[in-house]
Amino acid sequence: MHTRLAASGLRDVADKLDAGIRLELDDGVRLFEAPDLHAVGWLANRERERRHGGRTFFNHNIRLEATNVCVASCLFCAFARLQPGDDGSYTMTLEQAWDKLRARGREAITEVHVVNGLHPDLPWDYYLDLLRGFKRIRPDIHLKCFTAVEIAFFAELYGKTDEQVLRELMDAGLDSLPGGGAEVFAARVRRKICHDKCDGPRWLDIHRTAHRLGLRSNVTMLYGHIETPAERVDHMLQARALQDDTGGFQAFIPLAFHPDNNRMQKLPAPTAADTLRVHAVARLVLDNIPHIKAFWIATGVDIAQTLLWYGADDLDGTVQEERIYHMAGAPTPEAMTTDEISGLIRAAGRLPVERDTLYNVVSEPDAAPS
């Protein structure tokens, strides 16, 4: 492998990693441009195994999108409908949303993950009551709800500060924030693909506030559209800098752009090679974020298995009824059982570890994968 690293111009990057020296923008760009993908993957897998060995994490969760009515006009989105009553729009009643959890009352679910459109007409109490109702049904359930984009929208719509929004949601039962809405932090990209929702600095500041209040969160990156390798690495470095300050990010989650049924459908989807490389570079650049997640809904199950050897150590969870990616053409299943996830992890030669949202171990088999 040393010969391959040298041939790819990555020997000095490997030396930096060996010496514990952080990679910077130029290093990350070179990893994206290096001709030998497997050499990049080898470096990422080495870093992954230094942290986690063969362990691969997942959780037993349900994902819920309570409304797809959204005033934002992101070019990449096939999920949103601009107005209530538009063809394909929906908004769940509180009872309908709560029924999603009630219906799985016998399952050992540990997390409800809620992401919505930016609905202009719902009262603030809708969101507070939504959380309170989930906690009444399952007091022990972890509520990972509302992206930073939603928090910013709530603050502007209801005349509150970001901190007030977070505190009131926490009082109602909010336990952590998901990482959605980050897209790519570069202003050039956001102006073109999502100009009318909160910008990168606001997104980061909301997570900074959440971390200060004791909430943990994740950070995503939408890749494979108009962003450059340098903009990808810059996105990672901005997340890394916030993590240096707060330590509140648990996982970095690359999200593949899907071109179907949206206004960017003339662009091709990212290739499998690009997906492998993005996850690998993330593991190498993000030295202070513990986990790199392969979101199997977005990558596909087969590629997700391969990503477990390209830096990723987490597969998200059972999910159930995901709509955002499937409305954009994702051909993946909408749900898997814990046994199915464990099976695909073992088939990839890794050891499945069921976790809760905060990475406490729920179940870890003693036997190593054969």
ChimeraX attribute file (.defattr): number of C-alpha atoms within 10 A of each C-alpha:
attribute: neighborCount
match mode: 1-to-1
recipient: residues
	/A:1	11
	/A:2	11
	/A:3	11
	/A:4	14
	/A:5	20
	/A:6	14
	/A:7	14
	/A:8	18
	/A:9	16
	/A:10	22
	/A:11	16
	/A:12	12
	/A:13	23
	/A:14	19
	/A:15	11
	/A:16	14
	/A:17	18
	/A:18	10
	/A:19	9
	/A:20	10
	/A:21	12
	/A:22	14
	/A:23	17
	/A:24	14
	/A:25	18
	/A:26	12
	/A:27	20
	/A:28	23
	/A:29	18
	/A:30	18
	/A:31	27
	/A:32	22
	/A:33	13
	/A:34	18
	/A:35	13
	/A:36	16
	/A:37	18
	/A:38	18
	/A:39	21
	/A:40	27
	/A:41	24
	/A:42	17
	/A:43	22
	/A:44	24
	/A:45	24
	/A:46	17
	/A:47	21
	/A:48	25
	/A:49	15
	/A:50	10
	/A:51	13
	/A:52	14
	/A:53	14
	/A:54	22
	/A:55	21
	/A:56	24
	/A:57	27
	/A:58	25
	/A:59	25
	/A:60	24
	/A:61	25
	/A:62	21
	/A:63	23
	/A:64	21
	/A:65	21
	/A:66	19
	/A:67	23
	/A:68	25
	/A:69	24
	/A:70	19
	/A:71	17
	/A:72	19
	/A:73	16
	/A:74	21
	/A:75	15
	/A:76	20
	/A:77	23
	/A:78	22
	/A:79	23
	/A:80	25
	/A:81	23
	/A:82	18
	/A:83	16
	/A:84	17
	/A:85	11
	/A:86	11
	/A:87	9
	/A:88	11
	/A:89	16
	/A:90	17
	/A:91	18
	/A:92	12
	/A:93	13
	/A:94	16
	/A:95	11
	/A:96	12
	/A:97	19
	/A:98	20
	/A:99	14
	/A:100	17
	/A:101	22
	/A:102	15
	/A:103	9
	/A:104	11
	/A:105	12
	/A:106	8
	/A:107	11
	/A:108	11
	/A:109	19
	/A:110	18
	/A:111	23
	/A:112	21
	/A:113	19
	/A:114	21
	/A:115	21
	/A:116	21
	/A:117	22
	/A:118	24
	/A:119	23
	/A:120	15
	/A:121	10
	/A:122	12
	/A:123	12
	/A:124	12
	/A:125	9
	/A:126	12
	/A:127	18
	/A:128	17
	/A:129	15
	/A:130	19
	/A:131	25
	/A:132	19
	/A:133	19
	/A:134	24
	/A:135	18
	/A:136	12
	/A:137	14
	/A:138	15
	/A:139	11
	/A:140	12
	/A:141	21
	/A:142	22
	/A:143	22
	/A:144	24
	/A:145	28
	/A:146	26
	/A:147	26
	/A:148	26
	/A:149	22
	/A:150	21
	/A:151	26
	/A:152	23
	/A:153	22
	/A:154	23
	/A:155	16
	/A:156	12
	/A:157	16
	/A:158	11
	/A:159	11
	/A:160	15
	/A:161	14
	/A:162	21
	/A:163	17
	/A:164	13
	/A:165	18
	/A:166	25
	/A:167	15
	/A:168	12
	/A:169	20
	/A:170	19
	/A:171	12
	/A:172	18
	/A:173	24
	/A:174	21
	/A:175	21
	/A:176	24
	/A:177	27
	/A:178	22
	/A:179	25
	/A:180	21
	/A:181	23
	/A:182	24
	/A:183	24
	/A:184	25
	/A:185	24
	/A:186	19
	/A:187	14
	/A:188	13
	/A:189	17
	/A:190	20
	/A:191	13
	/A:192	12
	/A:193	19
	/A:194	20
	/A:195	16
	/A:196	13
	/A:197	20
	/A:198	19
	/A:199	21
	/A:200	19
	/A:201	13
	/A:202	17
	/A:203	23
	/A:204	18
	/A:205	14
	/A:206	20
	/A:207	28
	/A:208	21
	/A:209	15
	/A:210	23
	/A:211	21
	/A:212	14
	/A:213	13
	/A:214	13
	/A:215	19
	/A:216	23
	/A:217	27
	/A:218	23
	/A:219	25
	/A:220	21
	/A:221	22
	/A:222	20
	/A:223	23
	/A:224	23
	/A:225	18
	/A:226	15
	/A:227	16
	/A:228	15
	/A:229	19
	/A:230	17
	/A:231	20
	/A:232	25
	/A:233	25
	/A:234	20
	/A:235	20
	/A:236	25
	/A:237	19
	/A:238	17
	/A:239	22
	/A:240	20
	/A:241	13
	/A:242	17
	/A:243	20
	/A:244	13
	/A:245	10
	/A:246	17
	/A:247	18
	/A:248	20
	/A:249	26
	/A:250	21
	/A:251	23
	/A:252	27
	/A:253	24
	/A:254	23
	/A:255	24
	/A:256	23
	/A:257	25
	/A:258	28
	/A:259	23
	/A:260	21
	/A:261	14
	/A:262	18
	/A:263	15
	/A:264	19
	/A:265	14
	/A:266	9
	/A:267	14
	/A:268	13
	/A:269	16
	/A:270	16
	/A:271	12
	/A:272	17
	/A:273	11
	/A:274	16
	/A:275	21
	/A:276	25
	/A:277	24
	/A:278	26
	/A:279	25
	/A:280	30
	/A:281	25
	/A:282	26
	/A:283	29
	/A:284	26
	/A:285	22
	/A:286	23
	/A:287	17
	/A:288	18
	/A:289	21
	/A:290	17
	/A:291	26
	/A:292	28
	/A:293	29
	/A:294	30
	/A:295	22
	/A:296	24
	/A:297	26
	/A:298	21
	/A:299	25
	/A:300	16
	/A:301	18
	/A:302	12
	/A:303	17
	/A:304	26
	/A:305	22
	/A:306	17
	/A:307	30
	/A:308	27
	/A:309	23
	/A:310	31
	/A:311	31
	/A:312	31
	/A:313	30
	/A:314	28
	/A:315	25
	/A:316	23
	/A:317	26
	/A:318	23
	/A:319	23
	/A:320	17
	/A:321	15
	/A:322	16
	/A:323	17
	/A:324	19
	/A:325	21
	/A:326	19
	/A:327	17
	/A:328	19
	/A:329	16
	/A:330	19
	/A:331	13
	/A:332	14
	/A:333	15
	/A:334	17
	/A:335	18
	/A:336	15
	/A:337	14
	/A:338	17
	/A:339	11
	/A:340	12
	/A:341	24
	/A:342	20
	/A:343	15
	/A:344	17
	/A:345	26
	/A:346	18
	/A:347	13
	/A:348	17
	/A:349	18
	/A:350	23
	/A:351	25
	/A:352	27
	/A:353	22
	/A:354	24
	/A:355	21
	/A:356	21
	/A:357	26
	/A:358	12
	/A:359	14
	/A:360	10
	/A:361	14
	/A:362	13
	/A:363	12
	/A:364	14
	/A:365	10
	/A:366	7
	/A:367	7
	/A:368	12
	/A:369	15
	/A:370	8
